[in-house]
Amino acid sequence: MKNPLHRSPHPHSQGRSSEPFWWALFGAGGVVAALFLPALILVTGIAIPLGWIATPDYESIRGLLDNLVVRAGILAIVSLSAFHWAHRFRFTLYDGLQLKHLNAPVALVCYGCAIALSGLAAYTLFVP
C-alpha cells in the first residue's frame, strides 16, 4: 500500500526513479563544498592577496596542475559543487516558488547546467 503522505515530484511515473542518484550527487557536493571550498577561499581569496602567503609563480602552479590527481580533485570539487547547486536550486524553485507544474523542464535546465559545467571543467583540465 502506498503512503498517502508521500508526495513524489513525478506522481504518474512508472518504474524506478532517478531521484536517489541526484540526491547522492547533492549530498556529495555538499560535503565537498563544506570541506574544501572554505580552504580554497581562505588561501586564494584572503591569504595570498593580503600577503600572508607568497604568491606562487607560474611554474609552480603549472607543476601542480601537471599532476593527474590534482586535476581530478579540482574536477571533483567543481562538478560535485555544481550538482549540489543544481539540486538545491531545483527544489528551491519546486517548493519555494511552487513551480510544481514545471518540474521536468526545471530539472532538465538545472542538471543540464551542472553537466555542462562539469564538461567544461573536464575539457579545461584534461585537454591540452
Backbone as a ProteinNet text record, in pm:
[ID]
protein_1_A
[PRIMARY]
MKNPLHRSPHPHSQGRSSEPFWWALFGAGGVVAALFLPALILVTGIAIPLGWIATPDYESIRGLLDNLVVRAGILAIVSLSAFHWAHRFRFTLYDGLQLKHLNAPVALVCYGCAIALSGLAAYTLFVP
[TERTIARY]
84.6	0	89.2	54.1	131.1	104.6	208.2	194.1	118.5	3	-74.6	-7.6	89	157.1	277.1	317.1	433.5	394.4	462.6	436.4	556.8	545.3	654.1	645	762.1	758	702.2	700.8	651.2	539.5	420.6	316.9	266.5	283.5	230.5	340	461.3	571.1	565.1	608.4	614.9	761.1	787.9	923.8	1007.4	1137.5	1231.7	1254.3	1274.2	1300.1	1450.5	1489.7	1630.7	1664.3	1567.6	1588.3	1704.7	1722.2	1835.8	1971.1	1985.5	2110.3	2136.6	2034.4	2050.5	2070.6	2003.5	2024.2	2165.5	2220.6	2358.2	2457.9	2436.8	2523.9	2508.9	2386.2	2362.3	2438.5	2428.9	2496.8	2648.2	2700.9	2845.4	2893.4	2816.5	2852	2851.2	2756.7	2752.3	2872.7	2913.7	3031.3	3156.8	3172.4	3290.4	3294	3180.4	3175.4	3207.7	3156.7	3180.8	3325.8	3388.3	3524.7	3632	3616.2	3726.2	3711.3	3590.8	3574.6	3619.1	3592.7	3644.1	3796.7	3865	4011.8	4060.9	3996.6	4036.3	4011.8	3900.2	3869.6	3968.5	4000.7	4096.2	4232.5	4281.4	4415.1	4415.1	4324.9	4329.9	4261	4165.5	4091.1	4131.1	4198.9	4235.4	4386.3	4444.5	4584.7	4682	4663.9	4755.6	4738.6	4615.1	4602.7	4653.4	4641.4	4688.2	4836.9	4901.7	5044.9	5083.7	4988.5	5019.8	5096.2	5067.9	5135.1	5195.1	5316.2	5381.1	5301.5	5290.2	5220.1	5298.9	5235	5306.9	5333.8	5447.3	5478.1	5412.7	5417.9	5352.9	5405.9	5536.3	5596.9	5550.3	5534.8	5489.7	5342.7	5260.7	5119.4	5109.6	5186.8	5186.1	5232.8	5335.3	5382.9	5277.5	5203	5096	4985.4	4950.5	4842.7	4885.5	5013.9	5059.1	5027.9	5001	4968.6	4823.2	4802	4668.8	4574.5	4625.6	4542	4490.3	4573.8	4531.7	4422.1	4440.6	4337.3	4206.3	4215.7	4094.2	4026.1	4104.5	4046.9	3975.9	4036.6	3972.3	3843.1	3847.4	3726.3	3617.2	3653.7	3554.8	3493.8	3576.5	3525.3	3428.7	3467.6	3382.4	3253.9	3265.2	3147.6	3049.1	3099.2	3007.9	2944.1	3018.4	2958.8	2850.4	2871.9	2771.3	2644.3	2659.3	2540.9	2470.8	2546.3	2484.8	2399.7	2456.9	2380.2	2255.1	2271	2158.5	2041.9	2073	1967	1900.6	1982.3	1927.8	1841.5	1888.2	1814.2	1684.7	1692.2	1573	1463.3	1499.4	1396.4	1357.7	1441.8	1400.2	1289.6	1307.4	1203	1078.4	1098.7	986.8	902.3	968.4	894.7	876.7	982.1	975.9	887.7	902.2	822.2	700.3	679.3	562.4	552.7	665.7	666.9	656	565.3	549.7	510.8	438.5	395.1	509.9	621.4	737.6	852.7	822.7	926.4	1025.1	975.6	1065	1154.5	1101.4	1190.9	1291	1247.7	1339.6	1451.6	1417	1518.8	1615.2	1562.4	1647.2	1744.9	1696.4	1783.6	1887.2	1844.4	1937.4	2046.1	2005.4	2105.3	2182.5	2119.7	2191.4	2302.8	2276.3	2382	2496	2462.7	2566.6	2650.1	2584.9	2657.5	2744.8	2691.9	2770.3	2891	2872.5	2984.6	3089	3043.6	3136.7	3214.3	3145.7	3213.3	3313.8	3277.6	3369.8	3492.2	3470.9	3583.3	3673.6	3613.8	3694.2	3773.1	3709.6	3778.9	3895.4	3870.7	3974.1	4090.8	4060.9	4165.8	4241.7	4176.1	4237.7	4271.5	4219.1	4251.7	4361.2	4475.4	4587.9	4561.7
-117.5	0	123.9	220.1	343.7	432.5	503.8	600.7	722.3	757.3	870.4	1004.9	1010.8	1136.8	1158.5	1057.4	1068.9	1146.5	1259.3	1342.1	1333.4	1260.1	1247.2	1358.9	1412.3	1512.2	1453.8	1322.6	1254.5	1157.3	1207.1	1119.9	1015.1	1037	942.8	860.7	866.2	794.8	647.1	566.5	422.9	381.9	276.6	225.3	294.9	279.5	332.6	481.8	549.8	693.2	717.2	828	866.3	956.8	982.9	1073	1031.9	903.1	868.6	908.5	898.8	938.8	1088.3	1171	1315.4	1354.8	1284.7	1312.6	1274.3	1166.9	1126.6	1232.7	1284	1390.9	1517.1	1546.6	1661.2	1646.3	1529.5	1506	1511.3	1447.7	1450.6	1592.7	1667.3	1806	1892.5	1868.3	1943.2	1914.7	1788.4	1751.8	1815.1	1803.9	1860.8	2012.1	2076	2221.8	2263.7	2190.9	2226.9	2202.9	2099.9	2066.7	2146.3	2164.9	2218.8	2365.5	2412.1	2549.8	2653.9	2637.5	2737.8	2747.8	2634.8	2638	2704.6	2673.4	2736.6	2886.8	2928.3	3071.2	3140.4	3075.9	3133.9	3155	3054	3064.8	3160.6	3138.2	3216.6	3351.8	3366.7	3491.4	3583.6	3528.6	3611.7	3611.1	3493.3	3483	3534.2	3496.5	3542.5	3691.9	3744.1	3888.9	3975.9	3927	4005.6	3986.6	3898.9	3878.3	3783.9	3712.6	3616.6	3497.5	3464.9	3355.7	3416.4	3373.7	3424.4	3381.5	3470.9	3440.7	3336.6	3224.7	3122.5	3169.2	3128.2	3165.5	3066.7	3101.8	3022	2879.3	2863.5	2730.4	2637.9	2690.3	2604.8	2565.1	2657.9	2625.4	2524.3	2545.9	2453.6	2315	2309.7	2181.2	2110.9	2187.9	2130.5	2074	2148.6	2104.6	1994.1	1967	1853.9	1720.7	1724	1602.6	1563.5	1441.6	1392.9	1391.4	1359.4	1354.4	1493.8	1595.3	1732.9	1774.7	1744.5	1780.1	1707.5	1578.1	1502.4	1559.3	1602.8	1663.6	1793.9	1877.1	2002.5	1974.1	1875.5	1837.6	1790.3	1710.9	1661.9	1777.8	1872.1	1987	2068.4	2097.6	2178	2103.6	1978	1902.7	1877	1828.7	1797.9	1923.7	2033.5	2159.9	2205.5	2184.4	2221.6	2137.8	2008.9	1925.1	1958.4	1996.7	2040.6	2165.3	2261	2381.1	2344.6	2258.8	2225.2	2165.9	2073.2	2008.9	2107.4	2187.6	2286	2388.8	2437.5	2537.1	2477.3	2352.2	2286	2280	2236.9	2223.4	2356.9	2458	2592.7	2640.3	2616.9	2654.2	2568.6	2438.6	2345.2	2375.1	2387.3	2407.8	2554.8	2634.9	2774.5	2859.4	2843.9	2923.4	2848.8	2727	2646.5	2622.5	2589	2559.6	2409.8	2345	2200.4	2157.1	2239.3	2204.8	2211.3	2272.7	2282.5	2195.3	2088.5	2006.1	1950.8	1893.4	1831.9	1935.3	2046.9	2144.1	2206.3	2232.2	2290.2	2191.3	2064.9	1962.6	1952.2	1955.7	1946.5	2064.6	2183.7	2302.2	2298.2	2268.4	2269	2163.5	2039.2	1933.2	1945.5	1999.6	2024.5	2125.9	2229.8	2328.8	2265.1	2179.6	2112.8	2019.7	1948.4	1860	1942.2	2052.8	2138.7	2197.6	2243.6	2298.4	2191	2071	1960.4	1926.7	1926.6	1900.9	2009.1	2133.3	2244.7	2235.7	2201.6	2186.1	2070.8	1958.9	1844.6	1880.7	1949.5	1990.5	2084.3	2181.5	2277.8	2210.1	2113.6	2049	1939.6	1869.6	1749.9	1756.3	1854.6	1866	1971.5	1932.1	2027.6	2144.5
0	0	0	-81.1	-89.8	29.9	69	177	122.8	178.2	124.7	148.6	241.5	269.2	179.6	105.8	17.2	-108.1	-128.6	-246.3	-338.7	-441.2	-537.2	-639.8	-685.9	-792.7	-921.6	-930.8	-1050.7	-1009.3	-979.6	-925.6	-1023.9	-1152.4	-1250.7	-1316.5	-1265.5	-1329	-1295	-1387.3	-1369.9	-1358.9	-1286.5	-1279.8	-1174.3	-1190.9	-1093	-1113.9	-1003.6	-1006.1	-1010.8	-1071.3	-1072.7	-954.2	-868.4	-754.6	-664	-631.2	-543.6	-603	-732.1	-798.5	-778.1	-799.8	-786.1	-640.2	-548.2	-406.5	-363.7	-418.6	-386.2	-433.7	-555.2	-604.3	-519.1	-477.2	-389.7	-258.7	-197.4	-70.8	-84.5	-188.2	-210.7	-238.8	-314.1	-343.1	-219	-130.2	-5.2	82.9	88	167.4	108.6	-22.7	-88.6	-70.9	-89.3	-74.1	69.3	165.5	305.7	347.7	292.9	334.2	260.4	130.2	50.7	10.5	-14.2	-60.1	42.5	173.3	267.5	265.8	254.5	249.7	122.1	10	-116.3	-113.3	-57.2	-46.6	46.4	158.2	252.3	186.5	116.1	55.8	-62.5	-159.1	-283.3	-273.6	-182.7	-174.9	-62.2	39.1	153.6	179.1	200.4	242.1	136.2	11.6	-94	-120.3	-138	-161.2	-46	77.5	191.3	219.6	144.1	159.6	271.2	329.1	433.2	377.4	250.7	179.3	53.9	20.4	-101	-224	-319.1	-442.9	-521.7	-555.9	-630.4	-773.6	-826.9	-964.7	-1061.9	-1189.1	-1293.3	-1296.3	-1283.8	-1293.3	-1181	-1060.3	-950.6	-967.7	-1014.7	-1041.4	-1154.8	-1259.4	-1373.3	-1330.2	-1245.9	-1194.9	-1111.5	-1033.7	-954.1	-1043.2	-1147.4	-1236.5	-1333.3	-1341.4	-1423.3	-1356.5	-1226.7	-1152.5	-1180.7	-1225.9	-1260.9	-1140.4	-1022.5	-902.6	-867.4	-882.6	-854.4	-952	-1080.2	-1179.2	-1152.2	-1114.6	-1082.3	-957.8	-861.2	-741	-771.1	-855.4	-894.8	-970.1	-1058.9	-1133	-1037.2	-937.2	-840.2	-761.5	-719.1	-643.3	-728.5	-852.5	-940.2	-974.9	-1015.6	-1060.4	-947.3	-835.2	-725	-667.7	-663.6	-619.7	-717	-845.6	-946.2	-929.1	-904.1	-884.1	-752.9	-652.3	-527	-552.4	-625.1	-658.7	-738.8	-840.5	-928.9	-850.1	-761.2	-685.1	-588.9	-521.4	-427.4	-501.8	-616.4	-693.4	-749.1	-794.8	-848.1	-742.1	-621.3	-518.6	-457.2	-469.4	-430.8	-523.7	-653.3	-748.8	-731.5	-706.6	-694.8	-570.7	-454.6	-330	-295.7	-314	-273.9	-362.3	-491.5	-585	-637.5	-587.2	-623.6	-774.4	-836.1	-979.7	-1004.1	-934.5	-944.7	-1086.1	-1154.7	-1290	-1390.4	-1354.2	-1443.2	-1394.4	-1322.9	-1261.8	-1364.8	-1473	-1571.6	-1641.6	-1691.5	-1755.4	-1658	-1535	-1435.9	-1405.2	-1387.4	-1361.3	-1479.3	-1599.1	-1718.8	-1726.1	-1700.1	-1705.6	-1593.5	-1472.1	-1358.1	-1374.6	-1397.8	-1410.5	-1541	-1643.8	-1769	-1750	-1671.8	-1641.3	-1562.9	-1467.2	-1388.7	-1477.1	-1567.7	-1659	-1753.1	-1804.7	-1894.9	-1823.1	-1699.7	-1623.5	-1594.1	-1563.1	-1539	-1665.5	-1779.2	-1906.8	-1940.2	-1916.4	-1941.4	-1851	-1725.4	-1632.5	-1675.6	-1716.4	-1762.6	-1887.5	-1980.1	-2102.5	-2069.5	-1981.8	-1945.6	-1874.4	-1789.5	-1709.8	-1785.6	-1875.9	-1933.4	-2081.1	-2153.3	-2295.6	-2309.5	-2366.8	-2376.6	-2469.8
[MASK]
++++++++++++++++++++++++++++++++++++++++++++++++++++++++++++++++++++++++++++++++++++++++++++++++++++++++++++++++++++++++++++++++

